[in-house]
Amino acid sequence: MNVKRYIAPNVQEAMIKIKHELGRDAIILHTRKIKQKGIKGLFKKPLVEVVAAVEDEEPASKETTVKPHIEPVQSPVQYYAQQPAQYQQPSQPAVQPSQPAVQQVAPVQQVQKSLQNEEFQEKKHDEIDDLKHEIDEIKEMLRNYIQPDTKKNIDLEPESVFVEESKVEKDIKEFLKALDLQPNIIEKVFSVVRRQVSLTDQNEQMVKSAVRQAIKEYLGEPFIIDHYLGTQRVFVFVGPTGVGKTTTLAKLAAKLSLIENKKVGLVTADTYRIAAVDQLKTYSEILGIPLSVVYEASELNDVMYKYADKDVILLDTAGRSHKSDELARDLQDLINNLEKPEIFLVLSLTTGYKDIISILEAYSFVEDYKIIFTKLDEASTYSNILNIKVESGRPLSYVTTGQSVPDDIEVAYAEKIVEYIIGEIK
């Protein structure tokens, strides 16, 4: 017996192949639907598998075929009258199914049973192969979402691809969130903490220490006016109205002149507010520091010549709204009339995060600046010191903690700022 297995998109195409190869006498032993291999096969139409067989022996020749003898038609009475003995004891039919015809069925049943066993084993192996192939494809898909330089360091076993966040990780993120840090800053700090402590470490003190260290790394080193290099330095104080630029300038002037014994000159371009000029004039008289008032940017050349013997010159600018159209033009004129000025952007810690971001955008025309935060004594949270430091990428310089001149100003050392942010200092 010749047995063959056919796979086609549908039964009709399979039958065409069977008739073409095995002939019209072929016997259909089995049909089933099978899915195509691979993960992509899940989305394709299943194929049809048909198992067919045909006998190898040639059929008997026509000459040897026994033709039945046809008797003349008789009535039942005539028939039984002529053959009473046959009627009483009927003999076996003249033509009986030959024994070989019964035996011919056995090979077909045996082949079907054998095929069923082989089919089960083949199906089992096919399913295993399909599963392995799908796992390989899933791994390859996952590799496409991993950076090329980290592929070799990542285990792609299914149980290790998706790892549930541990309790320690959740606690750290909740702690950082409670500090009012921005989401992107939380992720940055957390990435540093994860490198310093074990994700399963239950030592609260160790975790807190790692958080402090991570925040310190992002705060960085502050900028301090302590390097003079024998040349005159000019510092320009800019920022929106009401942040405390004039008071901050006076505090630094007092420290530089009284504590560090530097020759200091004061300049104000804030002629929009008479009170601002009077306030700075009062500080200059108390500290014994000269003050010059400029109404036009071109007047700065004469002031710089007048202050040629000074170590440090501190210039106060007008407090304009950061939404003012004239802000950039007027400030740019002042900067262009100075030789290598250094800029301090003064921000109040009582200002909201979104408003500070808007202020940073308004002053984006300034190529380089340092940040001074004021009014720490009035703020309810200190997180914006870190938020804005990371967002702007500019160095911190000083912070002010009250109205007292010159006492309430400090260098923005990372160790101290961390204590403010995590609540060690109220």
ROSE-453082 format. One record per residue (C-alpha): x, y, z. Coordinates in steps of 0.25 Angstrom, whole numbers, plus 5000, padded with zeros to 4 digits. Last residue first. Layout:
// ROSE-453082
XYZ/...
This chain:
// ROSE-453082
505452955235/506852885233/506952735233/505752735223/506252665211/506452785203/507052875213/508052775218/508452745203/508652895202/509652895213/510552775207/510452835193/511052965197/510153085192/511053195199/510253265209/509553405211/508753455223/509953525230/510253645222/509253705223/508053645230/506853615221/506753465222/507353325217/508053365204/508653255195/509953265187/510553205175/509853095168/510453045154/509653045142/509052925135/507752985135/506852865138/507852805147/508052935156/506552965154/506052835160/507152835171/506852975176/505452955173/505352845184/505452945195/504052945200/503153045209/503953165205/504053295213/505453265220/505953225207/505653355201/506753365191/507353265181/508653315173/508953245160/510153255151/510153305137/510553285123/510053315109/508953405113/507953395102/507253285110/506753395120/505253385116/505353235116/505953225130/504853315135/503753225129/504453105136/504353185149/502953205146/502653055145/503453025157/502753125166/503353245172/503653255187/505053205184/505353345178/506253345166/507553435164/508253405151/509753445154/510553485141/512053505139/512453615130/513553595120/513753745116/512453825118/511753905108/511153785101/510553735115/509753865117/509253865103/508753725104/508053755117/507253865110/506853775098/506553655106/505653725115/504953815105/503853705101/503453685116/503053545120/504153535130/503653655137/504653755139/505553775151/506553875147/508053845147/509053845159/510453845155/511553795165/513053835162/514153765168/515653785170/515453935168/516554025163/515954055149/514654095155/514554235148/514954165135/513854065137/512854175140/513254255128/513054125119/511754095126/511054225121/510754155107/509754065114/508954185117/508354235131/509554195139/509654225154/511054215161/511254165176/512554175184/512654075196/512754135210/511954015216/510854105222/510954205210/510854095200/509654025207/508854155207/509154185192/508654045189/507354065196/507254205189/507454155175/506454045178/505454135183/505454225171/505054105163/505254115147/506654155149/507154015152/508454035145/509254025158/510754025160/511553985172/513053985173/513853895182/515253895187/515453755194/515753745209/515153605210/514253625222/513853765221/513953795206/513553655200/512553625211/511853755210/511853755195/511253615195/510153665205/509853785196/509653705184/508653615191/507853735195/507853795181/507453665175/506353625184/505353545176/504353655174/504553685159/505053585150/506553545150/507953605147/509153635155/510453675147/511753635153/513053705148/514453655151/515753735151/517053665149/518053615159/517553465158/516353505166/515853365170/514853365182/513553405177/512953265179/512253165169/511653045175/512152905173/511152805169/509652795172/509452665164/510552595172/510052645185/508652595182/509252455179/510052455193/508752495200/508052385194/509152285197/509152325212/507652305212/507852165207/508952135217/508052185228/506852105224/507651975224/506651885217/507551855205/506851785194/507151875183/508651875187/509252015189/510152105182/509752085167/508252085170/508452215177/509052285165/507852235156/506952285167/507452425166/507252435151/505852365152/505452465163/505952585155/505152535143/503852525152/504152665158/504552675173/503452715183/504152645194/503052545196/503352495182/504752465187/504252385198/503252315189/504352275180/505252225191/504052145197/503752085183/505152035181/505251975195/503951905193/504451835180/503951875166/503551755159/504551695149/504051675134/505251615126/505751515137/504551415136/504551415121/506051375120/506751495112/507851515122/508551645119/510051675119/510251635105/509151735100/509651855107/510551915096/509451895086/508351975094/507151885097/505751895090/506251815078/506751705087/505351685092/504851645078/506051545076/505551485089/504151475085/504651405072/505451305079/504251275088/503351255076/504351155069/504451075082/502951065083/502851025068/503850915070/503150865082/501850865075/502450795063/503050685072/501750665078/501050665064/502050565059/501850475071/500350475070/500350455055/501250335056/500350275065/499150315057/499850265044/500150125051/498650115054/498250155040/499250055034/498749945043/497349975038/497749975024/498549845025/497349775031/496349815021/496949725010/496749605019/495249615017/495449615001/496449495003/495349415009/494449424996/493149474997/492149364993/491549334980/490649214979/490049254992/490049145003/489049035002/487649035005/487148915012/485648905010/485648994998/486948924992/486248794994/484948834987/485648884974/484748864962/483448894970/484149014977/484549074964/483149054958/482449104970/483349234971/483049264956/484249254947/485149354940/486249274932/487549264940/488649364939/489949304942/490949404949/492149454942/493449414949/494549514946/495749434940/495649504926/495449644932/496849644939/496949654954/497249794960/498749824960/499349824974/499949944980/498749994988/498550144990/498750235002/498350375006/498750465018/498250605017/498850725025/498050865023/498750995026/498351095036/498151245032/499251345037/499251425050/499851315059/500751275048/501551405051/502051345064/502651225056/502151105049/500751105041/499651045048/499050905045/497650865041/497350715040/497050605030/497250455031/497150325023/496650375010/496650255000/497250264986/496450194975/496350324967/497850334965/499050344974/499850454968/498750544961/497650504970/498450534982/498850664977/497450714973/496950664987/497950754994/497550874986/496050844990/496450825004/497050965006/498351035007/499150905005/499950795012/499950655007/500350525013/500550395005/500250245007/500550144996/500050005000/
